Amino acid sequence: VTWSINGEETQVDSIKENNKVTSLPDEPTSCSTESNVFMGWTTAPISGSQDDAPAVLYKAANQMPAVTADITLYAVFAHAQTTQTAAPATYTYDSNNQDGWSNTGTWTNGTYWLLDDGKSLVSPEIDLAGLSSIAVTMRTYGGPSYNQLAIKAGTTDITTIVASSGKTMTDYSWTNSGSLTGKSPLTFTCGNAVTDKGIGFESVTINATGAGVAYSRYITSCQTTTEVAETQAENVSARKILVGGQIYLQIGDNLYNLTGQKMK
């Protein structure tokens, strides 16, 4: 496994075939601008920049598949732009309101949907940076073996709610105290589910409040010279200079090569 950061191979690890990567390199920093943040690792380089996140984006070793051949993993960076939401963004699911939700559960008695046999409920895409809380009203069927509700954002585990078994719908809530980034639907899945047993949903409410972060210009290597210049402070002029037979771009007190890499 070769790890590539800013277009340079920085580390090579030997992994026994059909085993997984057990640890990642230290979180890298982009060689372009301070507003570019590390997003994860991907399997193919991004030429130039793109506004959408790559289809494959690993953020933790336990998310990666087994290694079956030589592979290069590229560090992905993106431009972070802080945004302020005008009001709390609330996404609500209930037995009569499913707009934007994907549900593979079983309609049971008009008041709840039953997640059994590994079925899932998937929310609309949300801005994870603004995610503040998740509230769930549910009950379990089949005893304590079927009362675990796993909540994920993409492949990232958010939490597992353990509910009491019984016939009464009960409210459970989770408050975000960590740091989540990017945009993703949330997936709700019943653990250890079998037919006619599982978790009955009455409602799910996702609250995303306050400031969020939007991401664009995903890259796996330094930005082009033009993009570097555009992201510098206003009214700072750039000029080409010749140093040791090489042409560089000087922006303020900083020196960049013609691929946009900041020189030390």
BAFI-3210 file (N, C-alpha, C; in Angstrom, 3 decimals, decimal comma, padded with zeros to 6 digits):
// residues 264
n [1|2|3|4|5|6|7|8|9|10|11|12|13|14|15|16|17|18|19|20|21|22|23|24|25|26|27|28|29|30|31|32|33|34|35|36|37|38|39|40|41|42|43|44|45|46|47|48|49|50|51|52|53|54|55|56|57|58|59|60|61|62|63|64|65|66|67|68|69|70|71|72|73|74|75|76|77|78|79|80|81|82|83|84|85|86|87|88|89|90|91|92|93|94|95|96|97|98|99|100|101|102|103|104|105|106|107|108|109|110|111|112|113|114|115|116|117|118|119|120|121|122|123|124|125|126|127|128|129|130|131|132|133|134|135|136|137|138|139|140|141|142|143|144|145|146|147|148|149|150|151|152|153|154|155|156|157|158|159|160|161|162|163|164|165|166|167|168|169|170|171|172|173|174|175|176|177|178|179|180|181|182|183|184|185|186|187|188|189|190|191|192|193|194|195|196|197|198|199|200|201|202|203|204|205|206|207|208|209|210|211|212|213|214|215|216|217|218|219|220|221|222|223|224|225|226|227|228|229|230|231|232|233|234|235|236|237|238|239|240|241|242|243|244|245|246|247|248|249|250|251|252|253|254|255|256|257|258|259|260|261|262|263|264]
n.u [000,859|000,731|001,080|000,019|000,659|-000,192|000,649|003,040|004,765|004,767|004,915|005,237|003,574|003,626|001,213|-000,255|-001,727|-005,242|-005,693|-006,512|-005,742|-004,308|-003,629|-003,439|-001,489|-000,182|-002,476|-002,495|-001,394|-002,481|-000,606|-001,353|-003,553|-004,579|-007,285|-007,883|-008,748|-008,051|-009,742|-009,862|-008,962|-008,477|-008,850|-007,993|-006,239|-007,182|-007,532|-006,652|-009,244|-012,344|-015,852|-017,418|-017,280|-015,008|-016,098|-015,148|-014,044|-012,074|-011,980|-011,122|-009,227|-010,732|-012,731|-011,806|-011,514|-010,343|-006,921|-006,015|-004,270|-001,450|-001,768|-002,426|-003,089|-004,589|-004,242|-006,959|-007,994|-010,028|-011,660|-012,764|-015,646|-017,131|-020,503|-023,561|-026,490|-029,835|-031,894|-032,659|-032,139|-034,372|-035,121|-037,670|-039,055|-041,938|-044,679|-046,454|-045,154|-042,772|-041,170|-038,359|-037,042|-035,667|-037,015|-036,960|-038,426|-041,187|-044,545|-046,764|-048,990|-050,093|-049,148|-046,446|-043,303|-041,749|-038,472|-036,906|-035,125|-032,662|-033,279|-033,380|-033,568|-033,215|-032,048|-032,608|-029,857|-027,596|-025,893|-023,179|-021,545|-023,192|-024,839|-026,672|-028,334|-030,115|-033,278|-035,270|-038,232|-039,362|-040,018|-039,269|-039,332|-039,465|-037,684|-034,597|-032,512|-032,933|-032,813|-031,027|-030,134|-028,365|-026,692|-025,465|-023,298|-022,869|-020,203|-019,347|-019,533|-021,924|-023,503|-024,852|-027,986|-029,427|-032,366|-035,145|-036,969|-040,379|-043,888|-044,397|-043,989|-040,978|-038,991|-035,815|-032,625|-029,795|-026,933|-024,738|-021,392|-018,987|-016,763|-017,887|-017,701|-018,413|-020,992|-023,793|-026,249|-028,075|-028,075|-030,235|-030,251|-031,461|-030,021|-029,077|-031,453|-034,351|-036,927|-040,112|-039,273|-037,641|-037,148|-039,614|-040,498|-041,745|-041,233|-038,561|-036,296|-034,049|-031,823|-030,156|-028,232|-027,145|-023,894|-022,597|-020,427|-019,407|-018,103|-015,818|-013,968|-012,320|-009,218|-006,267|-003,692|-001,454|-002,968|-003,433|-001,289|-002,794|-005,120|-004,019|-003,180|-005,675|-006,792|-005,387|-004,891|-006,846|-005,887|-003,182|-000,394|000,988|004,099|006,416|009,539|013,035|014,939|017,901|017,891|015,345|011,848|009,689|006,675|005,977|004,063|003,132|004,927|005,453|006,625|006,045|006,146|005,658|003,613|002,034|002,867|003,786|006,862|009,449]
n.v [-001,181|002,055|005,308|008,416|011,809|015,032|014,620|013,246|010,239|009,102|007,101|003,591|000,625|-002,806|-005,200|-008,204|-010,356|-010,180|-009,180|-006,379|-002,856|-001,648|000,688|004,222|006,749|009,680|012,394|014,300|017,557|020,001|021,246|023,584|025,874|027,434|027,099|024,680|021,462|018,227|015,391|012,630|009,369|008,258|006,108|006,803|009,332|012,818|014,816|018,105|019,923|019,162|019,630|017,795|015,242|012,451|009,205|007,037|007,259|007,052|007,308|006,127|003,329|001,007|001,202|000,422|-001,916|-005,367|-005,868|-006,795|-006,541|-004,628|-001,232|002,269|004,859|007,981|011,112|013,188|016,502|019,373|022,471|024,424|026,097|028,152|028,279|029,904|028,795|029,835|029,081|026,448|023,276|020,824|017,440|015,241|012,074|010,111|007,823|008,787|010,691|010,721|012,010|012,279|010,291|006,985|003,838|000,541|-000,965|-002,728|-002,001|-001,927|-001,506|000,964|002,902|002,637|001,689|-001,392|-002,435|-005,145|-008,230|-007,238|-004,829|-001,287|002,237|005,264|008,544|011,854|013,577|015,242|018,092|017,262|018,688|020,479|018,925|018,384|016,883|013,754|012,400|009,691|007,835|004,811|001,238|-002,111|-005,439|-008,825|-009,170|-008,584|-009,166|-007,915|-005,172|-003,187|-000,273|000,781|003,663|005,323|007,507|007,475|005,329|005,719|005,100|006,447|006,228|003,748|002,934|001,519|000,068|-000,328|-003,363|-003,987|-003,060|-000,379|002,724|004,523|007,416|008,242|009,806|011,352|013,340|015,320|015,403|015,341|015,753|016,014|015,887|016,949|015,790|013,669|011,042|009,679|006,435|004,103|001,137|-002,017|-004,054|-007,516|-008,497|-010,448|-012,061|-010,720|-009,733|-007,082|-003,531|-001,134|001,824|004,968|007,681|009,756|012,305|014,589|017,028|019,759|022,350|025,822|026,967|025,670|023,739|024,029|022,181|022,222|022,010|019,588|017,913|015,959|016,607|019,451|022,659|024,357|026,914|029,216|028,824|028,901|031,558|032,830|032,252|033,658|036,517|039,483|041,898|041,290|041,073|038,893|037,633|036,412|034,889|034,199|031,665|030,123|029,051|028,110|028,784|030,563|031,396|034,293|035,274|037,717|037,209|034,617|031,724|029,869|026,858|026,047|024,240|024,955|024,369|025,238|026,589|025,885]
n.w [000,000|-001,031|000,101|-000,924|-000,769|-001,514|-004,123|-003,863|-003,104|000,088|001,976|002,304|002,887|003,792|003,394|004,319|001,936|001,473|003,969|006,122|006,167|009,095|010,341|009,758|008,011|009,717|010,010|007,141|005,891|003,563|000,771|-000,304|000,368|003,474|003,879|002,847|003,783|005,203|003,961|003,732|002,372|-000,988|-003,907|-006,415|-008,225|-008,258|-010,947|-011,357|-009,919|-008,244|-007,584|-006,263|-003,752|-003,936|-005,109|-003,653|-000,448|002,205|005,715|007,969|009,215|009,672|007,826|005,394|002,659|002,406|001,453|-001,708|-003,761|-005,038|-004,188|-004,484|-002,278|-002,114|-000,560|000,167|-000,205|000,536|-000,230|002,389|003,314|005,514|006,447|007,356|008,706|008,143|009,793|012,160|010,679|010,159|009,899|009,503|010,097|009,998|010,430|008,566|007,120|004,874|003,090|001,099|002,473|002,558|002,824|003,824|005,474|007,100|006,805|009,475|011,489|010,925|012,646|013,041|011,499|010,851|011,318|010,261|009,714|008,778|007,525|006,580|007,388|005,715|005,770|004,258|002,548|004,686|006,136|007,832|009,544|010,773|012,269|015,148|016,904|017,316|017,506|018,465|018,331|019,399|019,643|020,697|019,337|020,146|022,212|024,172|022,414|020,051|020,124|019,351|017,770|015,140|014,033|011,256|009,364|006,157|005,898|008,419|011,834|013,968|016,364|018,629|019,669|022,446|023,115|025,381|025,619|024,819|024,806|024,694|023,105|023,203|023,886|022,617|022,583|020,989|021,298|019,463|020,119|018,961|016,109|013,008|009,470|006,076|003,783|004,067|003,907|006,732|008,102|009,499|011,193|012,241|014,703|014,774|013,652|012,829|010,875|011,603|013,990|015,695|015,401|015,938|014,336|015,212|014,971|013,668|014,281|012,981|013,879|012,616|013,351|013,653|012,557|009,533|007,380|004,109|001,362|-001,346|-004,476|-004,438|-004,125|-004,906|-005,096|-005,120|-005,660|-008,824|-010,153|-010,756|-009,192|-006,633|-006,520|-006,646|-004,197|-002,344|-000,181|-000,852|-003,317|-003,403|-005,297|-007,842|-009,067|-011,497|-010,870|-011,335|-010,035|-009,415|-011,992|-012,219|-012,660|-010,561|-008,740|-007,062|-004,374|-002,387|000,539|000,020|-001,814|-004,737|-006,700|-010,227|-010,233|-008,222|-005,664|-002,416|-001,529|000,803]
ca.u [000,000|001,505|000,315|000,436|000,199|000,181|001,312|004,307|004,673|005,404|005,009|004,851|003,334|003,395|000,050|-000,464|-002,875|-006,564|-005,795|-006,856|-004,858|-004,628|-003,390|-003,268|-000,461|-000,657|-003,327|-001,609|-001,856|-002,363|000,487|-001,867|-004,023|-005,023|-008,706|-008,019|-008,672|-007,955|-011,056|-009,770|-008,115|-009,209|-008,072|-007,570|-005,923|-008,098|-006,803|-007,225|-010,103|-013,742|-016,707|-018,028|-016,363|-014,811|-017,025|-014,492|-013,362|-011,877|-011,577|-010,609|-008,709|-011,760|-013,634|-011,162|-011,651|-009,109|-005,956|-005,845|-003,245|-000,788|-002,711|-002,006|-004,158|-004,261|-004,845|-007,918|-008,216|-011,113|-011,794|-013,820|-016,280|-018,104|-021,802|-024,455|-027,859|-030,780|-032,721|-032,353|-032,607|-034,965|-035,593|-038,548|-039,680|-042,917|-045,419|-047,222|-044,315|-041,539|-040,572|-036,906|-036,501|-035,714|-037,439|-037,151|-039,120|-042,500|-045,668|-047,357|-050,353|-050,481|-048,513|-044,998|-042,693|-040,906|-037,206|-036,552|-034,399|-031,582|-033,760|-032,844|-034,215|-032,148|-032,514|-032,043|-028,486|-027,510|-024,568|-022,797|-020,925|-024,249|-025,664|-026,632|-028,964|-031,033|-034,282|-035,959|-039,307|-039,421|-040,155|-038,643|-040,129|-038,658|-036,794|-033,394|-031,562|-033,307|-033,082|-029,904|-030,315|-027,084|-026,845|-024,226|-023,231|-022,056|-019,603|-018,876|-020,436|-022,247|-023,850|-025,787|-028,953|-029,964|-033,706|-035,816|-037,981|-041,702|-044,947|-044,580|-043,063|-040,134|-038,134|-034,369|-031,963|-028,336|-026,431|-023,426|-020,325|-017,754|-016,538|-018,220|-017,575|-018,938|-022,433|-024,135|-027,481|-027,915|-028,697|-030,689|-030,364|-031,696|-029,032|-029,531|-032,870|-034,878|-038,293|-041,134|-038,668|-036,813|-037,471|-040,709|-040,292|-042,873|-040,713|-037,138|-036,064|-032,638|-031,657|-028,866|-028,384|-025,964|-023,028|-022,164|-019,271|-019,577|-016,822|-015,709|-012,602|-011,600|-007,968|-005,328|-002,366|-001,536|-003,736|-002,667|-000,773|-003,891|-005,993|-003,307|-003,232|-007,041|-007,163|-004,595|-005,581|-007,144|-004,942|-001,790|000,006|001,905|005,049|007,323|010,945|013,959|015,841|018,693|017,504|013,954|010,865|008,779|005,664|006,026|002,816|003,465|006,197|005,492|007,173|005,395|006,602|004,620|002,485|001,258|003,366|004,470|008,241|009,891]
ca.v [000,000|003,284|006,487|009,579|013,068|016,191|014,178|012,591|009,012|009,421|005,940|002,324|-000,407|-004,164|-005,818|-009,569|-010,438|-010,419|-008,523|-004,969|-001,854|-001,515|002,059|005,212|007,752|010,858|013,226|015,231|018,910|020,348|022,171|024,746|026,992|027,094|026,743|023,306|020,545|016,814|014,761|011,173|008,736|007,715|005,123|007,338|010,761|013,777|015,723|019,432|019,922|018,872|020,118|016,679|014,324|011,216|008,139|006,254|008,164|006,359|008,201|005,315|002,048|-000,030|001,369|-000,027|-003,332|-006,151|-005,575|-007,967|-006,244|-003,350|-000,130|003,582|005,639|009,389|012,016|014,095|017,765|020,149|023,855|024,532|027,406|028,189|028,857|030,097|028,448|030,862|028,511|025,024|022,387|019,663|016,391|014,413|010,891|009,391|006,847|009,465|011,701|010,053|012,739|012,300|009,157|005,669|002,924|-000,842|-001,666|-003,320|-001,287|-002,918|-001,241|002,345|003,840|002,478|000,812|-002,384|-002,799|-006,514|-008,951|-006,414|-003,691|-000,009|003,510|006,181|009,932|012,694|014,007|016,386|018,646|016,650|019,681|021,162|017,943|018,627|015,826|012,810|011,904|008,527|007,224|003,441|000,128|-003,301|-006,653|-010,037|-009,273|-007,747|-009,471|-007,188|-003,797|-002,302|000,546|001,345|004,857|005,612|008,527|006,751|004,162|006,137|004,812|007,595|005,723|002,626|003,149|000,275|000,384|-001,317|-004,130|-003,822|-002,633|001,063|003,561|005,286|008,412|008,152|010,918|011,377|014,687|015,283|016,087|015,155|016,584|015,335|016,776|016,448|015,630|012,257|010,582|008,850|005,124|003,500|-000,299|-002,830|-005,098|-008,871|-008,599|-011,574|-011,803|-010,489|-009,200|-005,935|-002,243|-000,402|003,272|005,883|008,917|010,085|013,726|014,974|018,473|020,302|023,752|026,667|027,101|024,459|023,905|023,505|021,777|022,229|021,935|018,420|017,688|015,000|017,213|020,891|023,405|024,995|028,241|030,184|028,644|029,392|033,007|033,270|032,054|034,528|037,732|040,413|042,970|040,860|040,784|037,779|037,862|035,308|035,208|033,147|031,313|028,936|028,508|027,665|029,855|030,439|032,438|034,931|035,900|038,271|036,697|033,170|031,324|028,657|026,388|026,226|023,344|025,522|023,907|026,274|026,214|026,225]
ca.w [000,000|-001,134|000,507|-001,699|-000,192|-002,338|-005,334|-003,579|-002,332|001,363|002,859|001,690|003,889|003,291|004,029|003,852|001,047|002,060|005,260|006,043|006,738|010,517|010,793|008,698|008,290|010,430|009,162|006,415|005,597|002,155|000,467|-001,025|001,176|004,819|003,869|002,376|004,914|004,859|003,963|003,763|001,358|-002,122|-004,662|-007,718|-008,105|-008,861|-011,823|-011,156|-008,738|-008,533|-006,514|-005,544|-003,095|-004,705|-004,755|-002,603|000,468|003,473|006,789|009,074|008,744|009,700|006,691|004,165|002,340|002,454|000,393|-002,573|-004,770|-004,791|-004,337|-004,017|-001,671|-002,267|000,419|-000,455|000,487|-000,052|000,227|003,393|003,362|006,613|006,094|008,495|008,361|008,561|010,855|012,323|009,617|010,805|009,004|010,315|009,520|010,801|009,629|007,522|006,469|004,479|001,983|001,082|003,218|001,924|003,873|003,388|006,550|006,867|007,389|010,366|011,936|010,670|013,566|013,004|010,500|011,513|010,702|010,598|008,674|008,254|006,741|007,032|007,119|005,295|005,760|003,191|002,790|005,585|006,383|009,104|010,422|011,507|012,978|016,589|017,688|016,682|018,437|017,911|019,109|018,894|020,572|020,153|019,238|020,161|023,351|024,204|021,337|018,842|020,528|019,041|016,581|014,696|013,198|010,545|008,318|005,185|006,550|009,735|012,942|014,809|017,684|018,709|020,734|022,992|023,599|026,214|024,903|025,397|023,896|024,771|022,364|024,115|023,238|022,833|021,897|020,920|021,052|018,821|020,857|018,208|014,932|011,763|008,324|004,823|003,637|003,942|004,560|007,915|007,948|010,754|010,944|013,430|014,906|015,098|013,314|012,068|010,441|012,625|015,200|015,371|015,995|015,318|014,339|015,135|014,381|013,771|014,031|012,900|014,000|012,183|013,705|013,712|011,388|008,867|006,506|002,758|000,797|-002,806|-004,991|-003,916|-004,832|-004,324|-005,163|-004,945|-006,637|-009,888|-009,830|-010,829|-008,036|-005,460|-006,548|-006,392|-002,796|-001,481|000,252|-001,925|-003,639|-003,344|-006,664|-008,037|-010,142|-011,755|-010,658|-011,719|-008,937|-009,725|-013,280|-012,166|-012,578|-009,426|-008,606|-005,759|-003,945|-001,085|001,047|-000,239|-003,104|-005,226|-008,004|-011,240|-009,975|-007,123|-004,373|-001,650|-001,243|002,141]
c.u [000,894|000,604|000,877|-000,190|000,723|000,996|002,637|004,081|005,463|005,607|004,556|004,732|003,091|002,276|-000,110|-001,762|-004,131|-006,689|-006,087|-005,732|-005,267|-004,396|-003,136|-002,085|-001,051|-001,458|-002,489|-002,220|-001,614|-001,214|-000,029|-002,293|-004,530|-006,486|-008,944|-007,800|-008,640|-009,326|-010,995|-008,865|-008,971|-008,276|-007,605|-007,284|-006,986|-007,272|-007,440|-008,009|-011,527|-014,585|-017,339|-016,955|-016,187|-015,739|-016,472|-013,700|-013,289|-011,366|-010,994|-010,191|-009,799|-012,794|-013,081|-011,383|-010,316|-008,228|-005,713|-004,792|-002,560|-001,771|-002,062|-003,225|-003,726|-004,984|-005,726|-008,073|-009,371|-011,129|-012,988|-014,347|-017,347|-019,378|-022,659|-025,875|-028,798|-031,636|-032,319|-032,944|-033,100|-035,485|-036,398|-039,101|-040,754|-043,740|-046,185|-046,418|-042,965|-040,852|-039,055|-036,251|-036,627|-035,975|-037,672|-037,872|-040,490|-043,572|-046,474|-048,794|-050,784|-049,855|-046,999|-044,596|-041,728|-039,643|-036,850|-035,730|-033,347|-032,013|-033,345|-033,766|-033,103|-032,720|-032,095|-030,595|-028,489|-026,063|-024,139|-022,181|-021,963|-025,134|-025,546|-027,245|-029,850|-031,982|-035,082|-037,052|-039,542|-039,730|-039,543|-039,594|-039,187|-037,647|-035,496|-032,383|-031,806|-033,511|-031,948|-030,139|-028,990|-027,357|-025,494|-024,407|-022,303|-021,535|-019,101|-019,925|-020,661|-022,550|-024,708|-026,683|-029,497|-031,296|-034,235|-036,844|-039,324|-042,664|-045,113|-043,530|-042,307|-039,242|-036,680|-033,720|-030,460|-027,927|-025,009|-022,424|-018,990|-017,676|-016,785|-018,142|-018,184|-020,452|-022,745|-025,540|-027,117|-028,684|-028,994|-030,960|-030,550|-030,644|-029,671|-030,993|-033,185|-036,331|-039,242|-040,560|-037,805|-037,279|-038,596|-040,502|-041,626|-042,418|-039,207|-036,997|-034,571|-032,569|-030,249|-028,939|-027,056|-025,171|-022,675|-020,957|-019,579|-018,194|-016,895|-014,237|-011,806|-010,363|-007,184|-003,885|-002,546|-002,361|-002,828|-002,232|-001,895|-004,781|-005,327|-003,407|-004,619|-007,418|-006,315|-005,407|-005,761|-006,021|-003,477|-001,381|000,980|002,857|005,967|008,754|011,783|014,936|016,576|018,300|016,068|013,019|009,917|007,780|005,732|004,707|003,037|004,846|006,381|005,959|006,560|006,074|005,432|003,508|001,630|001,747|004,155|005,860|008,627|010,958]
c.v [001,229|004,461|007,704|010,838|014,212|015,783|013,485|011,334|009,190|008,203|004,702|001,280|-001,747|-004,804|-007,222|-009,639|-010,859|-009,931|-007,043|-004,095|-001,660|-000,111|002,958|006,112|008,896|011,733|014,297|016,616|019,200|021,318|023,420|025,848|026,522|026,668|025,349|022,357|019,107|016,161|013,244|010,676|008,157|006,869|005,616|008,822|011,614|014,762|017,103|019,453|019,637|019,276|018,988|015,810|013,076|010,122|007,254|007,201|007,496|007,339|007,444|003,957|000,980|000,107|000,726|-001,511|-004,048|-005,824|-006,842|-007,757|-004,935|-002,210|001,149|004,314|007,097|010,220|013,031|015,333|018,490|021,540|023,930|025,956|027,393|028,885|028,960|029,759|029,512|030,388|027,057|024,194|021,097|018,696|015,405|013,258|010,409|008,521|007,485|010,517|011,077|010,753|012,770|011,145|007,883|004,629|001,529|-001,670|-002,161|-002,502|-002,279|-002,585|000,209|003,349|003,697|001,589|-000,114|-002,641|-004,197|-007,101|-008,079|-005,210|-002,369|001,142|004,506|007,586|010,647|013,056|015,243|016,857|018,186|017,640|020,416|020,231|018,155|017,489|014,942|012,310|010,798|008,081|005,831|002,465|-001,091|-004,493|-007,844|-010,096|-008,504|-008,038|-008,618|-005,702|-002,834|-001,587|001,204|002,523|005,185|006,805|007,963|005,479|004,487|005,834|006,076|007,137|004,474|002,864|001,791|000,595|-000,714|-002,067|-003,959|-003,259|-001,118|001,791|004,464|006,231|008,196|009,289|010,774|012,795|014,606|016,084|015,981|016,080|015,752|016,339|016,134|016,385|014,158|012,013|009,843|007,553|004,544|002,024|-001,040|-003,923|-006,422|-009,097|-009,884|-011,268|-011,721|-010,048|-008,013|-004,694|-001,588|001,092|003,995|007,202|009,010|011,562|014,005|016,488|018,872|021,812|024,490|026,671|025,738|024,762|023,270|023,218|021,792|022,111|020,806|018,177|016,569|015,464|018,717|021,545|023,986|026,380|029,275|030,077|029,117|030,903|033,521|033,172|032,868|035,775|038,691|041,450|042,581|040,431|039,616|038,121|036,652|035,767|033,987|032,908|030,034|028,273|027,999|028,869|029,568|031,591|032,988|035,637|036,413|037,802|035,218|032,885|029,983|028,192|026,440|025,191|023,835|025,093|025,001|025,776|026,664|027,319]
c.w [000,000|-000,796|-000,216|-001,107|-001,038|-003,560|-005,124|-002,740|-001,039|002,253|002,089|002,793|003,210|004,097|003,460|003,062|001,805|003,500|005,055|006,581|008,196|011,062|009,594|009,025|009,107|009,479|008,469|006,284|004,123|001,943|-000,234|-000,071|002,529|004,855|003,308|003,547|004,414|004,999|004,083|002,649|000,248|-002,972|-006,017|-007,574|-008,768|-009,658|-011,737|-009,869|-009,176|-007,330|-005,702|-004,907|-003,950|-004,205|-003,652|-001,729|001,829|004,522|007,981|008,537|008,702|008,591|005,418|003,925|002,466|001,246|-000,416|-003,645|-004,371|-005,055|-003,835|-003,484|-001,621|-001,210|-000,313|000,424|-000,200|000,541|001,170|003,443|004,448|006,154|007,345|008,053|008,908|009,730|011,025|011,198|010,271|009,757|009,844|009,495|010,495|009,867|008,480|006,773|006,144|003,325|002,113|001,812|002,392|003,008|003,297|004,453|006,139|007,572|008,222|010,757|011,770|011,604|013,586|011,837|011,222|010,695|011,177|009,468|007,989|007,453|007,386|006,677|006,823|005,150|004,493|003,524|003,685|005,671|007,765|010,071|011,255|012,296|014,482|017,389|016,818|017,759|017,763|018,875|018,556|020,021|019,914|020,222|019,293|021,267|023,178|023,103|020,100|019,115|020,242|017,716|016,236|013,769|012,581|009,616|007,254|005,828|007,953|010,800|013,759|016,232|017,540|019,911|021,170|023,659|024,510|025,379|025,599|024,387|023,851|023,945|023,337|023,323|023,620|022,063|021,980|020,577|020,525|019,643|020,133|017,015|013,681|010,625|007,096|004,820|003,410|004,460|005,840|007,712|009,321|010,487|012,259|013,524|015,282|014,740|012,565|011,745|011,630|013,964|014,800|016,081|015,212|015,477|014,335|014,524|014,585|013,444|014,062|012,937|013,591|012,367|013,612|012,421|010,829|007,996|005,165|002,178|-000,727|-003,168|-004,316|-004,774|-004,155|-004,471|-005,135|-006,030|-007,709|-009,443|-009,806|-009,602|-006,748|-005,392|-006,180|-004,924|-001,828|-001,114|-000,920|-002,069|-003,441|-004,747|-006,700|-009,174|-010,277|-011,536|-011,026|-010,573|-009,309|-011,023|-013,335|-012,019|-011,409|-009,458|-007,192|-005,492|-002,536|-000,661|000,763|-001,654|-003,494|-006,514|-008,978|-011,175|-008,820|-005,754|-003,678|-001,278|000,161|002,091]
res [v|t|w|s|i|n|g|e|e|t|q|v|d|s|i|k|e|n|n|k|v|t|s|l|p|d|e|p|t|s|c|s|t|e|s|n|v|f|m|g|w|t|t|a|p|i|s|g|s|q|d|d|a|p|a|v|l|y|k|a|a|n|q|m|p|a|v|t|a|d|i|t|l|y|a|v|f|a|h|a|q|t|t|q|t|a|a|p|a|t|y|t|y|d|s|n|n|q|d|g|w|s|n|t|g|t|w|t|n|g|t|y|w|l|l|d|d|g|k|s|l|v|s|p|e|i|d|l|a|g|l|s|s|i|a|v|t|m|r|t|y|g|g|p|s|y|n|q|l|a|i|k|a|g|t|t|d|i|t|t|i|v|a|s|s|g|k|t|m|t|d|y|s|w|t|n|s|g|s|l|t|g|k|s|p|l|t|f|t|c|g|n|a|v|t|d|k|g|i|g|f|e|s|v|t|i|n|a|t|g|a|g|v|a|y|s|r|y|i|t|s|c|q|t|t|t|e|v|a|e|t|q|a|e|n|v|s|a|r|k|i|l|v|g|g|q|i|y|l|q|i|g|d|n|l|y|n|l|t|g|q|k|m|k]
***
